[in-house]
Amino acid sequence: MKAVLMTAAGGPEVLRLSDIPMPTLSQPTDVLVRLRAAGVNPIDTKLRQRGTFYPDLMPAVLGCDGAGVVEAVGVEVRSLSVGDEVYFCAGGLGSAPGTYADYTVVDERYLAPKPKTLSFAEAAAAPLVLITAWEALYDRARLEAGRSVLVQAGAGGVGHVAIQLAHLQGAKVCTTVSTPEKADFVRQLGAELPILYPKTDVVQVVLDWTSGEGVDTSFDTLGGRILSQCFAATAVYGDVVTLLAPAADADWKTARDRNLRVSYELMLTPMLKNLTVALQDQAMILRKCARLIDQGSLKIHLSQTLPLAEASQAHALIEQGSTQGKIALTI
C-alpha cells in the first residue's frame, strides 16, 4: 500500500510517498480501516521537526486523525461491520503507524461512526480538535451557561471548534483574530466579540467587555506570551486552560494574585500513556460531537484539501501559521 513515510527529523522534504506492507489484525478487537482522508495537525509538524516520541522505530507514518471505511474486523469486534464509515484519532506518534496511508488498524473501542453530514475529508479533519476543545472547556474549565470565555486564535483549528462548544453551552465568547475576514468568520460561529489583536490591546478590550472584571474562562491555544495575557484577562477565581507548556517568563504572580485555576490540556496523553478507559472516553466525545454535527449545531471548517502525495505541502502550509480552520489529505 501507499503511505507517506517520515524518514528522519527535519523539514517537510523528509516526508516521502512510499510503498509499505499492508497492516494486519493482531488483536481480536482490531479493525482494519481503509482510509479515505487524514487530518493534518500542528503536532504532526512538530514530530516531523524534532523527531517522534519513539526514535528507535523509524521510519514513521505520521497522522493521528483519520476517516474511512471498515475493511475487516477482529473476531471480538461487535459494534462495527465491514462497510461502516468511521472517524478517529489514534496512532501517528511513532509507536503505531498513523493515517498518512491507504490503510490503518485501530482498536474498535477507539473508533466512532463518521458524522453522516460530513465528507471524509471534513471528518478526518475533526477528531483531534473536537476532543481538545471539548476536554479543555467542558472537562478542565467546567464551563457553564452564562459564563464569559476568551478563546485565543478563534479562527484556527481548535479555536473555531471551541467558540462553537462554548456558545452551545450558553457562554458568551470573545476571541482573538488577525484579520477582518477572520472576524466575520468567528461571528458566524457564535463569537460575540472578535478582537483584532494586531491593532488593539487585547487585555484592555476584554476588561472593557466585562466591565473591568475579566472573563470567567480563558483558553490559550497558542502558548508563549499568550498565557500571561490570559492571566491578565481572566477574572479573580477564574479558569485558564492552556494547550502548551508555559514560557519561562510566564506571569505566575498575576495568576497567583487572582487565585486562578490553571489547567493543561493535552489530548494525546491517553495515547502516550496507553490509557484504555481515557481513549474510550475520547471516542465517546467523538460520538457526541457527531450528533451535534449531524444536527447542524457544530461545524468543521476545512480550508484546504491536498492529495496524500502532497503531505509535505500541507505541513508547509500549517507552519506558515495563518491557516483558517483545518487542512486534510485525501486518499
Secondary structure as GFF3:
##gff-version 3
##sequence-region A 1 331
A	DSSP	beta_strand	2	6	.	.	.	ID=ss1
A	DSSP	three_ten_helix	12	14	.	.	.	ID=ss2
A	DSSP	beta_strand	15	19	.	.	.	ID=ss3
A	DSSP	beta_strand	30	40	.	.	.	ID=ss4
A	DSSP	alpha_helix	42	50	.	.	.	ID=ss5
A	DSSP	three_ten_helix	55	57	.	.	.	ID=ss6
A	DSSP	beta_strand	65	73	.	.	.	ID=ss7
A	DSSP	beta_strand	85	89	.	.	.	ID=ss8
A	DSSP	beta_strand	103	107	.	.	.	ID=ss9
A	DSSP	three_ten_helix	108	110	.	.	.	ID=ss10
A	DSSP	beta_strand	112	113	.	.	.	ID=ss11
A	DSSP	alpha_helix	120	124	.	.	.	ID=ss12
A	DSSP	alpha_helix	127	134	.	.	.	ID=ss13
A	DSSP	pi_helix	135	140	.	.	.	ID=ss14
A	DSSP	beta_strand	148	151	.	.	.	ID=ss15
A	DSSP	alpha_helix	157	168	.	.	.	ID=ss16
A	DSSP	beta_strand	172	177	.	.	.	ID=ss17
A	DSSP	alpha_helix	180	189	.	.	.	ID=ss18
A	DSSP	beta_strand	193	196	.	.	.	ID=ss19
A	DSSP	three_ten_helix	197	199	.	.	.	ID=ss20
A	DSSP	alpha_helix	202	209	.	.	.	ID=ss21
A	DSSP	beta_strand	215	220	.	.	.	ID=ss22
A	DSSP	alpha_helix	225	233	.	.	.	ID=ss23
A	DSSP	beta_strand	234	242	.	.	.	ID=ss24
A	DSSP	alpha_helix	252	257	.	.	.	ID=ss25
A	DSSP	beta_strand	261	264	.	.	.	ID=ss26
A	DSSP	alpha_helix	269	273	.	.	.	ID=ss27
A	DSSP	alpha_helix	276	294	.	.	.	ID=ss28
A	DSSP	beta_strand	302	307	.	.	.	ID=ss29
A	DSSP	three_ten_helix	308	310	.	.	.	ID=ss30
A	DSSP	alpha_helix	311	319	.	.	.	ID=ss31
A	DSSP	beta_strand	326	330	.	.	.	ID=ss32
###
